[in-house]
Amino acid sequence: MVTTLYRLIKYGLQIFWRQRLLSVATMVVILLALLVFEGLIIVGVVGNTALKSIQDKIDISVYFKVNTPEDEILRVKRSLEEMAEVKEVEYISRDRALEIFRARHEEDETITQALEELDENPLSASLNVKAKNPEEYAIVASFLENIVSDELVENITYNQNQAVIDRLAAIIRVTRQIGILAALFLTIVAILVSFNTILLGIYSNRDEISVMRLVGASGMYVRGPFVVMGIIYGGITAFLSMLFTAPVVFLSAPYVRLFVPEMDLAAYYTGNVWMLFLYQLLFGIGIGVASSFIAIRRYLKT
């Protein structure tokens, strides 16, 4: 078994070296597919971090009228917390709202003096509702309209935030779709190029393959060297992909942090470098091995 495996690897390396120019061209195409694949992973991580950050800033605020009983507000809060779409509901009482307002305008003497001259708190209580998904705010807003009477509510801010929420959800959805389509397209191109390269390798070694078949070599023995070629393609391109991506990641990390302060791209890449390499290796080897199997199967059928 060890001897057979050694021969298969040796023969595969020989074929790889004989057609090294074609092999380099094939690996360039596979490398492009891997770079897009890895870019899709990194962009996805940055996008999810940015989305989480924006989601924490976007909510639906329900402002109640000053005379609304606190028990009624807490009833609405409990109803919202029971919804599967709701992530968090924050209750801000009238006193708490006044504290926040004072802290926000403590340097404005005009507002501070105006508040001191008032006999009572002019601010109303409110509920800040955060959904688990931006696309679910419409469901939450519809639910609020059904359970809360207009006599109790001063304002619901969903209509003001709706355009931002819908635009954010659409951008994220379209970006993911474009990335997946680009990766899929390059994967198909890489498989086709690898398939043709391996098929040329099979054709250039057709005499040796014919001799193998005449002496009774199994189909796996004939396929083995070309599968080894596919593994070589995937291994080398996975290493090169990580090599090319690393400087780009570290150079772009400070700029990414300007737009998404919560995202430390360099730390993420360093902490997950082996996982990313494993993904690249599996994806690259998958392309190479799939191309090898398709090519040799087609040849053996002829």
GUVO-969638 format. One record per residue (C-alpha): y, z, x; residue number from 1; residue in three letters. Coordinates in steps of 0.25 Angstrom, whole numbers, plus 5000, padded with zeros to 4 digits. Example, Ala and Ser with C-alpha at 12.3 -4.5 7.8 and 13.67 -1.06 7.14 Angstrom:
<rs>
[r [4982 5031 5049] 1 Ala],
[r [4996 5029 5055] 2 Ser],
</rs>
This chain:
<rs>
[r [5000 5000 5000] 1 Met],
[r [5010 5004 5011] 2 Val],
[r [5006 4991 5019] 3 Thr],
[r [5008 4982 5007] 4 Thr],
[r [5022 4989 5004] 5 Leu],
[r [5026 4987 5018] 6 Tyr],
[r [5022 4972 5018] 7 Arg],
[r [5030 4970 5005] 8 Leu],
[r [5042 4977 5010] 9 Ile],
[r [5041 4969 5023] 10 Lys],
[r [5040 4956 5016] 11 Tyr],
[r [5051 4959 5007] 12 Gly],
[r [5060 4962 5019] 13 Leu],
[r [5056 4949 5025] 14 Gln],
[r [5060 4941 5013] 15 Ile],
[r [5073 4949 5012] 16 Phe],
[r [5077 4945 5026] 17 Trp],
[r [5072 4931 5026] 18 Arg],
[r [5082 4928 5014] 19 Gln],
[r [5093 4938 5019] 20 Arg],
[r [5104 4929 5014] 21 Leu],
[r [5099 4928 5000] 22 Leu],
[r [5096 4943 5000] 23 Ser],
[r [5110 4946 5004] 24 Val],
[r [5116 4937 4993] 25 Ala],
[r [5106 4944 4983] 26 Thr],
[r [5110 4958 4988] 27 Met],
[r [5125 4954 4986] 28 Val],
[r [5123 4951 4971] 29 Val],
[r [5114 4964 4970] 30 Ile],
[r [5125 4972 4977] 31 Leu],
[r [5136 4967 4967] 32 Leu],
[r [5127 4971 4955] 33 Ala],
[r [5125 4985 4962] 34 Leu],
[r [5140 4987 4965] 35 Leu],
[r [5143 4984 4950] 36 Val],
[r [5132 4993 4946] 37 Phe],
[r [5137 5004 4955] 38 Glu],
[r [5152 5001 4951] 39 Gly],
[r [5147 5003 4936] 40 Leu],
[r [5141 5017 4939] 41 Ile],
[r [5154 5021 4947] 42 Ile],
[r [5164 5015 4936] 43 Val],
[r [5155 5022 4925] 44 Gly],
[r [5157 5035 4932] 45 Val],
[r [5172 5034 4934] 46 Val],
[r [5173 5029 4920] 47 Gly],
[r [5165 5040 4914] 48 Asn],
[r [5174 5050 4922] 49 Thr],
[r [5186 5043 4917] 50 Ala],
[r [5181 5043 4903] 51 Leu],
[r [5178 5058 4903] 52 Lys],
[r [5192 5061 4909] 53 Ser],
[r [5198 5053 4898] 54 Ile],
[r [5190 5058 4887] 55 Gln],
[r [5194 5072 4891] 56 Asp],
[r [5208 5068 4889] 57 Lys],
[r [5206 5060 4875] 58 Ile],
[r [5203 5068 4863] 59 Asp],
[r [5207 5069 4848] 60 Ile],
[r [5217 5080 4844] 61 Ser],
[r [5217 5085 4830] 62 Val],
[r [5231 5092 4828] 63 Tyr],
[r [5230 5101 4816] 64 Phe],
[r [5242 5106 4807] 65 Lys],
[r [5248 5119 4810] 66 Val],
[r [5243 5126 4798] 67 Asn],
[r [5229 5121 4800] 68 Thr],
[r [5220 5134 4800] 69 Pro],
[r [5212 5136 4813] 70 Glu],
[r [5199 5137 4806] 71 Asp],
[r [5201 5123 4801] 72 Glu],
[r [5204 5118 4815] 73 Ile],
[r [5191 5125 4820] 74 Leu],
[r [5183 5119 4809] 75 Arg],
[r [5187 5105 4813] 76 Val],
[r [5184 5109 4828] 77 Lys],
[r [5170 5113 4824] 78 Arg],
[r [5167 5101 4817] 79 Ser],
[r [5172 5092 4828] 80 Leu],
[r [5163 5100 4838] 81 Glu],
[r [5151 5096 4830] 82 Glu],
[r [5153 5081 4832] 83 Met],
[r [5144 5075 4842] 84 Ala],
[r [5156 5066 4846] 85 Glu],
[r [5165 5077 4850] 86 Val],
[r [5165 5083 4864] 87 Lys],
[r [5175 5094 4863] 88 Glu],
[r [5185 5100 4853] 89 Val],
[r [5197 5108 4858] 90 Glu],
[r [5204 5117 4848] 91 Tyr],
[r [5219 5120 4852] 92 Ile],
[r [5225 5130 4843] 93 Ser],
[r [5240 5130 4840] 94 Arg],
[r [5243 5142 4850] 95 Asp],
[r [5235 5134 4861] 96 Arg],
[r [5243 5121 4858] 97 Ala],
[r [5256 5129 4859] 98 Leu],
[r [5251 5134 4873] 99 Glu],
[r [5247 5120 4878] 100 Ile],
[r [5261 5115 4873] 101 Phe],
[r [5269 5126 4880] 102 Arg],
[r [5261 5123 4893] 103 Ala],
[r [5263 5108 4892] 104 Arg],
[r [5278 5110 4890] 105 His],
[r [5281 5123 4897] 106 Glu],
[r [5292 5115 4906] 107 Glu],
[r [5299 5110 4894] 108 Asp],
[r [5309 5120 4890] 109 Glu],
[r [5313 5113 4878] 110 Thr],
[r [5299 5113 4872] 111 Ile],
[r [5297 5128 4876] 112 Thr],
[r [5309 5133 4870] 113 Gln],
[r [5306 5125 4857] 114 Ala],
[r [5293 5132 4856] 115 Leu],
[r [5299 5146 4858] 116 Glu],
[r [5308 5143 4847] 117 Glu],
[r [5297 5140 4837] 118 Leu],
[r [5292 5151 4828] 119 Asp],
[r [5278 5145 4827] 120 Glu],
[r [5268 5136 4835] 121 Asn],
[r [5271 5122 4831] 122 Pro],
[r [5258 5116 4837] 123 Leu],
[r [5246 5114 4829] 124 Ser],
[r [5231 5116 4833] 125 Ala],
[r [5223 5105 4837] 126 Ser],
[r [5208 5100 4841] 127 Leu],
[r [5206 5091 4853] 128 Asn],
[r [5193 5083 4851] 129 Val],
[r [5186 5076 4862] 130 Lys],
[r [5175 5066 4859] 131 Ala],
[r [5162 5064 4868] 132 Lys],
[r [5165 5049 4868] 133 Asn],
[r [5179 5041 4867] 134 Pro],
[r [5172 5032 4856] 135 Glu],
[r [5169 5044 4847] 136 Glu],
[r [5184 5049 4845] 137 Tyr],
[r [5184 5040 4833] 138 Ala],
[r [5173 5048 4827] 139 Ile],
[r [5179 5061 4830] 140 Val],
[r [5192 5057 4824] 141 Ala],
[r [5186 5052 4811] 142 Ser],
[r [5178 5065 4810] 143 Phe],
[r [5191 5072 4811] 144 Leu],
[r [5198 5064 4800] 145 Glu],
[r [5186 5068 4791] 146 Asn],
[r [5186 5083 4793] 147 Ile],
[r [5201 5086 4795] 148 Val],
[r [5211 5086 4784] 149 Ser],
[r [5224 5079 4786] 150 Asp],
[r [5230 5092 4781] 151 Glu],
[r [5225 5099 4793] 152 Leu],
[r [5228 5089 4804] 153 Val],
[r [5241 5085 4810] 154 Glu],
[r [5236 5074 4819] 155 Asn],
[r [5223 5068 4825] 156 Ile],
[r [5226 5061 4838] 157 Thr],
[r [5214 5051 4838] 158 Tyr],
[r [5222 5040 4833] 159 Asn],
[r [5231 5042 4845] 160 Gln],
[r [5220 5042 4855] 161 Asn],
[r [5211 5032 4848] 162 Gln],
[r [5216 5020 4856] 163 Ala],
[r [5214 5027 4870] 164 Val],
[r [5201 5032 4866] 165 Ile],
[r [5196 5018 4861] 166 Asp],
[r [5202 5011 4873] 167 Arg],
[r [5195 5021 4882] 168 Leu],
[r [5181 5019 4875] 169 Ala],
[r [5182 5004 4875] 170 Ala],
[r [5186 5003 4890] 171 Ile],
[r [5174 5012 4894] 172 Ile],
[r [5165 5004 4885] 173 Arg],
[r [5169 4990 4890] 174 Val],
[r [5169 4995 4905] 175 Thr],
[r [5155 4999 4904] 176 Arg],
[r [5151 4986 4897] 177 Gln],
[r [5157 4978 4908] 178 Ile],
[r [5151 4986 4919] 179 Gly],
[r [5137 4985 4913] 180 Ile],
[r [5139 4970 4911] 181 Leu],
[r [5144 4967 4925] 182 Ala],
[r [5132 4975 4931] 183 Ala],
[r [5122 4968 4922] 184 Leu],
[r [5128 4955 4926] 185 Phe],
[r [5127 4957 4941] 186 Leu],
[r [5113 4963 4940] 187 Thr],
[r [5108 4951 4933] 188 Ile],
[r [5115 4942 4944] 189 Val],
[r [5109 4951 4955] 190 Ala],
[r [5095 4950 4949] 191 Ile],
[r [5096 4934 4948] 192 Leu],
[r [5101 4933 4962] 193 Val],
[r [5090 4942 4967] 194 Ser],
[r [5080 4935 4959] 195 Phe],
[r [5084 4921 4965] 196 Asn],
[r [5085 4927 4979] 197 Thr],
[r [5071 4933 4978] 198 Ile],
[r [5066 4921 4972] 199 Leu],
[r [5071 4913 4984] 200 Leu],
[r [5064 4923 4993] 201 Gly],
[r [5051 4921 4985] 202 Ile],
[r [5052 4906 4986] 203 Tyr],
[r [5055 4907 5001] 204 Ser],
[r [5042 4915 5003] 205 Asn],
[r [5034 4908 4993] 206 Arg],
[r [5023 4904 5003] 207 Asp],
[r [5020 4918 5007] 208 Glu],
[r [5020 4922 4992] 209 Ile],
[r [5010 4911 4989] 210 Ser],
[r [5001 4916 5000] 211 Val],
[r [5002 4930 4995] 212 Met],
[r [4998 4925 4981] 213 Arg],
[r [4986 4917 4987] 214 Leu],
[r [4981 4929 4994] 215 Val],
[r [4981 4937 4981] 216 Gly],
[r [4994 4945 4984] 217 Ala],
[r [4998 4953 4971] 218 Ser],
[r [5011 4950 4964] 219 Gly],
[r [5016 4963 4968] 220 Met],
[r [5014 4960 4983] 221 Tyr],
[r [5021 4947 4981] 222 Val],
[r [5033 4953 4973] 223 Arg],
[r [5034 4965 4983] 224 Gly],
[r [5042 4959 4994] 225 Pro],
[r [5052 4953 4984] 226 Phe],
[r [5053 4967 4977] 227 Val],
[r [5056 4973 4991] 228 Val],
[r [5067 4962 4992] 229 Met],
[r [5073 4967 4979] 230 Gly],
[r [5073 4981 4984] 231 Ile],
[r [5080 4978 4997] 232 Ile],
[r [5091 4971 4989] 233 Tyr],
[r [5093 4983 4980] 234 Gly],
[r [5092 4993 4991] 235 Gly],
[r [5102 4986 5000] 236 Ile],
[r [5112 4982 4989] 237 Thr],
[r [5111 4997 4984] 238 Ala],
[r [5115 5002 4998] 239 Phe],
[r [5126 4991 4999] 240 Leu],
[r [5132 4994 4985] 241 Ser],
[r [5133 5009 4989] 242 Met],
[r [5139 5005 5002] 243 Leu],
[r [5150 4996 4996] 244 Phe],
[r [5153 5006 4984] 245 Thr],
[r [5155 5018 4992] 246 Ala],
[r [5168 5014 4999] 247 Pro],
[r [5174 5009 4986] 248 Val],
[r [5171 5022 4978] 249 Val],
[r [5177 5030 4989] 250 Phe],
[r [5189 5021 4990] 251 Leu],
[r [5191 5021 4975] 252 Ser],
[r [5188 5036 4972] 253 Ala],
[r [5203 5040 4974] 254 Pro],
[r [5208 5029 4964] 255 Tyr],
[r [5197 5033 4954] 256 Val],
[r [5202 5047 4955] 257 Arg],
[r [5216 5043 4951] 258 Leu],
[r [5212 5037 4938] 259 Phe],
[r [5200 5047 4935] 260 Val],
[r [5204 5061 4942] 261 Pro],
[r [5190 5067 4938] 262 Glu],
[r [5182 5056 4945] 263 Met],
[r [5179 5058 4960] 264 Asp],
[r [5172 5044 4963] 265 Leu],
[r [5169 5047 4978] 266 Ala],
[r [5163 5061 4974] 267 Ala],
[r [5155 5054 4963] 268 Tyr],
[r [5150 5043 4972] 269 Tyr],
[r [5146 5052 4984] 270 Thr],
[r [5139 5062 4974] 271 Gly],
[r [5131 5051 4968] 272 Asn],
[r [5129 5041 4979] 273 Val],
[r [5114 5042 4979] 274 Trp],
[r [5113 5040 4964] 275 Met],
[r [5122 5028 4965] 276 Leu],
[r [5114 5022 4976] 277 Phe],
[r [5101 5025 4968] 278 Leu],
[r [5107 5017 4956] 279 Tyr],
[r [5111 5006 4965] 280 Gln],
[r [5097 5006 4972] 281 Leu],
[r [5090 5005 4959] 282 Leu],
[r [5099 4995 4953] 283 Phe],
[r [5098 4986 4966] 284 Gly],
[r [5083 4987 4968] 285 Ile],
[r [5082 4984 4953] 286 Gly],
[r [5089 4971 4954] 287 Ile],
[r [5081 4967 4967] 288 Gly],
[r [5068 4971 4961] 289 Val],
[r [5070 4965 4948] 290 Ala],
[r [5074 4952 4954] 291 Ser],
[r [5062 4952 4963] 292 Ser],
[r [5052 4954 4952] 293 Phe],
[r [5058 4943 4944] 294 Ile],
[r [5058 4933 4955] 295 Ala],
[r [5044 4936 4960] 296 Ile],
[r [5039 4936 4946] 297 Arg],
[r [5045 4922 4943] 298 Arg],
[r [5039 4917 4956] 299 Tyr],
[r [5025 4922 4954] 300 Leu],
[r [5025 4916 4940] 301 Lys],
[r [5028 4902 4946] 302 Thr],
</rs>
